[in-house]
Amino acid sequence: MNLRQLQYFVVVSDLESVSKAAARLHVAQPALTRHMRTLEHSLGVQLFTRNGRGIKLTNAGLVYRERAKSILRDLDRAEVEVKALSRSPGGRIDVGMPLSLSQALTSRLVDRVHAKLPGVSIRVIDGWTGFIIEWLMLGRLDLGVIYDHTLKSDVLHVEPLVAEEQYLICRPGDRLAKRSKVTLAEVASLPLVLPSREHGLRFAVDDRFNSIGTRATIRTEIDSMVGLRRFVEQGKAYTILPLGELDADLAVGRLVAVRIVKPAIHRILFAAWHAERPVSPQMKAVLEIMKDETGNLVSTGVWGSEFYGGKWTVE
């Protein structure tokens, strides 16, 4: 196999059509077909299944596509880093973060990067912590912000960034909606809708209830932010979420947030990046801007409750 075959394979696999890929790559279709068969032969596995409507990736093909994309992305990054040694910084930095932070931070981060680093473009992706960790490990992200990192691996380097307070969420008109705070013991008796145990939020909530010797009353498990909001809006249950997840709903009065006390529920977010990949000057600069703007969000009361990012620096 060679680099050209990897590039051809990624395009073919993304388009699921040799003819469409040939047109995009400006390569004769028979030649492209030979490249794909040679690649399969060299690997000793079938990458595609073929039918009258086109082609589909096999399980082996799906795995190989992710690895191929990671390799090609590393090569692109290496080119950017080498060129950066002889001219002003440039290139693209991909950042992943949870929705609760993304809604508050993305606009600030993008504006600052464009102003301070005109040669750098930035792409921000929001998602669950599990996805962000996976994308960091696969090289699809340069930087990530993840919740309560417990991955027992040296693959990712993590540093604490901020503490995020969790609130009881109810609908307007609920008997608790006019209260400024509610104790965790009171919350224990309320019907709750929460994500399943696979999600870090649920782990944090269960752990907090265990600390006061009680358990939450879980009426429904929903691994969907839309589903959680819908249940609460309909008055079927309460939920526990950070303010950032519900910024628009709270602003227009669709939902109400009540502070939980005695004790409060906090989750720590960490900045993360791949420990085995070099930290480029551009990536370091974007990280410092992200830390600075996160600190601003906390200090102005927009998001979070305690900032840790100023206490460490990237070497």
N, C-alpha and C positions, 0 to 999 in steps of 0.2 A: 504494500500500500504506500501511498505518498500523500503529500499535502493537498494536491489537486483533487485526488479521489475523495479525501475528507470533505473538502469544500463542495464538490459535486454531490456527495451523499447527503449532506445537510440540506441542500436546496431541494433535491429529489424527495427526501423524506418530509420536508415541510409542505411541499406542494402536492405530495402523493400522486405524482404524475411525471413520467419520464418526458413526455412530449412538452408539457408546460415548463419543466425544468430546462429542457434543451433550448427552448425559446428564450428563457430568461438568461441563460448562461451563454447564449450564442454559440452553441455546440451542436453538431449534427446528432440527431437522435440515436442512430445506430452506434456512434462512438460513445455516447453517454451510457447506453445500455451495456456496452462492453466493459466500461469502467466499473459499473455496478457489479457485473458478474465476476470481474477480476477481484474486486474487493471482497465479495462473498467467498470466493475460492481461497483467497489468502487467509481469511479469518476461519474458514472451515465451518461457517454457520450460514443459515439463510436469514437475510436481513429483511426481505420483503416477501409478502404473499401477493400474487398477481391474479387479477380477475378481469372480466370484461369492462368494468367501470374504472379501472386504474390499479393502484397498488396500495397496500397497507403494510405498516411495519409489524414485524413479528416482535415477540418479547425481547429477543436478542437485539433486534433493530432499535427498539425504544431505548434500551440501555446504552447501545453504542452511539445513538444520536446525542444523548446527554453528554457522554464523554467527549465526543467529537466537537460539540459546541464549546465545551469547556476548554479544550485544547486550542481551538481557533480563537477563542476570546483571550486566552493567555498570550497567544502570539500577537494579537492586536494590542494588548496592554504593553507587552514588551517593546513593541515598535514605538508606542507613544512615549514610554519612559526613556528610551534611548534618544529619541528626537528631542525630548525635553532637556537633555543635557546640553544641547547646542542652541536652544532658542527659548523663548518664554514658555511657561507651563501651558499645556493644553490637554485635550482628550476628554473622555466622558467618565463620570463617576456614577455608578448605580447604587442607590441607597434603598434599603427596605426597612419599614417600620410599621408598628401596629396602628390601626385606624385611629385610636384615641390620641396618639401623638401626631400622626400624619395630618389630621384635620387642622390642628393648631399650628404645626411647625412648617409644613411644606411651602406655603407662600413666602414666609419669612426666609427660609433657607434658600430657596431658588433666587429670590431677589438679592440676597447678600452675596451669593456665589456669582451671579451675573455682574454685580457691581465690583466685587473685589477680585474675581478671577475671570476676566473677560474671555480668556482662551479656553475655559473649561465649561463643558455642558454637563448637566446633571439630570438624572432620571430618578424619580421617586416612586416606589411601589409599596402599597400597603397590603398587609396580609397577616395571618396568624403566625405566632412565634415559630411553630413547627415548620411552616413553609419557609420562613426567613432563614432559619438555621440550615435547612436543606439547600436553599439557593446559595448561601454563603459557602457551604462545603463543596458545592458543585462548581463554584466560581462564577455563578450567574449574578452575584452581587458583590460589590466592593466593600460596602459598609452595611451594617444592620443594627437595629435597636430591637432587643428581645427581652421578654419578661423572665424574671426569676430563673436565670440560667442554671440548669442542673445537669447538663450534658457532661458525662464523665469522659472527656476526650481532650487531647491536646491540640486538636485540629483548629479550634477557634480560640482566639484571644479575646477575653471579655473584661470590661471594666465597668463599675457601677456608674450610672448616669443620673438617675432621678428616682424618687419615691412617688408613686401615684396612689392617691387616696381613692377608695371605692365607696360608693354611695348606695343607699336604698332608693330604688326607682319605683315611683307609683304614678297613677294617673291623676289629673286634676280632679278635685272634688272628693278624693279619697280622704278618710278620716285622719290620715297621717300627713296629708299634703301641706297643711299649714304649720306643721311643726318644724323647728330648725334642726332638731336632732332626735335620734332614737337610739336606745341602747342595743347592744348586740343580743342581750337576753330577750328583749322584746321582739327582735327580728326573728329569733329562733321559732317563735310561735306562728309566724306569718307563712302563708303558702307561697313558695318561691318557684320561679322558673329559672333554671340555670343551665349552662353547658354541661356536657357529660364529664366524667372523671378524667378523660383524656386531655382536657384543657387545663392550662395553668390557673385560670381564674377559679375554676371549681376547686382545685387543690388548695388555693390560698383561702377560699371561703371555708372549706371543710376544716382546714388546719386552725383557723381562727376560732371556729365554734368549739373544736376539741380543746382549745386552750382554756375555755370557761366551763368545760365539762358538760357540754350539751351538743345537740346535733340540729342541723337545719331541717326544716320541713320542706322537702323537695316534692312539689306536685308534678312537675314536668321537666324533662331534659330536652333542650333544643340547642343544637350546634349551629345556630344561625342568628346573626344580629337582627335581621328583619323579623324573624320569628319571635325572638325575645321581646322586641318592642311591641309587636302586635298583641301578644298575650297581655302585656301590661296596659296598653292603651284600652283594651277591651275589659279591663278590670278583673281578669281571670286569675291574676297572681302578681306578685312583686318580683323584682329582680335586683341584682347587685352589679353595678358597673361603674367605671370611671366617667367623669363628666365629659371627657373628650369623645367618647363613643356616641354621645347623644347631643352634641352641641346644637344642631339645628332643631331637634325636637324640644329641647329645653328653652331655646330662644323664642319659639312661637307658642310655648305653653302646652304642647301636646303631652309632655311628661313633666314630672316634678322630681327633683333630687333632694333627699334628706340625709344629712350627715349621720354616720354611724359612730357611736362612741362607746367607751367602756367595754371592750377596747375598740379602737378604730381598725379598719382593714386597709393595709397598704401592700402594694406590690412594687418590687424594685425592678427598674428597667436597666439594661446594660447595653452599652455600645459594644459591638462585636465585629471582628474581621478575621479572615483566614490567617492562622498563625504561620503558615508555611509560604505565604505569598508576600513579596516585598511591599512595604508601605511607600507608595510613590509620594513625591512632594504635593501633587494635586490632591491625592486622597487625604493626606495629613491636613492640608489646608481646609478641605471641606469638613473634615471631622472637627477641627477647631471651631469653625463657623457654626456647626451643628451644636456643639457644646455651649457656645456663647448664646445662641438664640434660645436653646432650651432653658438656660439659666434666666434669660429675660422673661420667658413664659412663667416660670415659677415666681420670680421676684414681683411680677405685676399681678399675680393671682389668677392668670388666665388658665393655668394648667399645672398639675403636680402639686406637691407639698414640701419637698425638700430636695435641693439640688446637690449632687455629688460631683458633677463633671468638672468643677474647677479645682478639684483636689488631686488630679492626675494629669500627666502629659504623655503623649506618644513619643517614644524614642525613635 
